């Protein structure tokens, strides 16, 4: 089978959707090597996808298409699929090229979340309109939809009015590096980022929806006096966190790390006292599983997909209940038996999210599209 992929995020995004795309492609190539994998991207940035040499890669080659890269991806790509004799095209991140339904090329699209519809206040009006147009088109014309959680599946049905029988749920996998039994040398990382011996970890873009402010408020309410390390891209919301910390004498207990590499992240999980991930809404909640695989206890939100992701291997709180957040953080910090239980259950839970399982589930869907499943 000759399978094409919208690989834009694999070549342009360091984290998030970029990791999903790269890990998916690498795993498919590893576990199903008998197929041809063809990647289409509007741009190639050096150093982001070292394994690209293992794939056939196509990007704009004419002067006009190089200038109008987004148009190439949205409108010119369908014609290329026919020329490259693609049997199946997988849009890894929310969209398919316009006109693909007229080419005869079968397709699959992965939908990660519909947060822009649930929380429109976080997005510009024009962006919401563009996102909706692209996602609705992809879901309408594709042969199968991959939702990365049951929460996302339910949102696709609710917001887009899609036939449930068209949707398959395939949990997002995590990188094999998080499953390593060998702990990295933390002393190097500790010196590089000036980290303390004990710290609480929070991973994810530093923004209002992720709710990091209530972690600080919970720490204050329960007199927790060890640093909080925030790993993620800061937004204007980070300024509010710093102002709150300064006002309440916590400035030395808030450490923001923006440029942590994928290779460094497992060690940060391994040496943290716990991960606190109390987002109000997510499509999946990847840091929950990364932490579990790394042997790090997890406190997360009881909202949206988080209970689905963590199952019985995490502690849950109302992310808006500051006292509850603080009390549960204190319990995990001070109860060694509870910590060990969470670590043991977490490692077991994380085994459900290997990319070996993810790629096998995806290939089952590809076969289903061709009537072989």
C-alpha positions, 0 to 999 in steps of 0.5 A: 500500500502506498500511504500519503500523509499531511506531514506539516506538523512533523516538520514544523512543530517541535512539540504537541502535534509535531510529536504525534506526527513524527512518532506515528510515522516512525512507528508505522514505518517500523511495524509495517515496513512493507508499505510505502510512506510518502510525506507531504509538507509545505516546508522543511525545517532542519533538525526537527525530523531527523528520521525524514530520510527514511521516507519519500518527502514532497514539498513545494518546488515551484517559485509560486508554490514556495511563496504561497505554502498554505495554498499549496497544502490546502489546494494543490496537494490533491492533484499531487496525490493522484500523480504520486499514485497514493492509495490512502491519504492520512491527514494527521492533524485535523484537515485534508486537502481541498478536493480530495473527495474528487480524486478517488483517493481514500482518506483518514483524518485524525481529530485531536480536539474541538476546543475552539468550539467549546471555548470560543473565547480563547480564539479569534473569530476569523481563526474559529471560522477557518478551523471549523471550515477545514475540520467540517470538510475533512470529517464530511468527506473522509472515509474514516475519522480517528479521534484521540479520545472518547471525549473528542469522539463525543465532541465530533458527534455533538458539534459537527453532527457526524455519524458515530459509526464513521469514527474510531477512537485510537489513543495517542501514544507516547515516545518510547523514551518515557518508558526507559528503566534507566534514569538519566543523570539529573545533575546535568539538568539540575545545573543547566536549569538551576533546579532544586532537589524537590519540586512539583512539575506542570507540563503544557502551554502556560495559558488560562485554560491550563489553569496553572494559577490554581496550582499556585493558589492551591499551594498557598492554601495548603502551605506547600513550600517547594518550587513549582516548575512550569514547562511550556510555552509562556503566554501573557498568562505567565505574567499574571502567574509571576505577579501572583507569585511576587505578591504572595512571596512565592517568586522563588518557588515558581520556575518557568522553563520554555526551551526543554528538549524532548530528550530532557523531559523524561528526567524532569518527570522522573525527579519530580515529586508529582505532576499537577495537570489541572486543565479545564479541558483537553482532547487527551492530556498527554503529560498524564501518560508521560508522567506515569510512564516515567514513574511520576505520581499524577494529580489531574482534573476531573474534567473532560478526558482526564479521567478517561486518560488516567483511569485509576492511576491518578488522583483527581480534583475539581480544577476550580476548587483551590482548597481541594487542589491544595489538599490533594497536592499535600496528600501526595507529597506527604503520604509515601504509601499513596505515592508508591501506589500511584507510581505502580498503577501509573506505570501499568496504565502507561503500557496501554499507550505505546506507539506499537499499539497506536500504529497497529490500531491505525493500520487496522483502520487503513485495512477497514477503509479498503474492506480488508478489516 
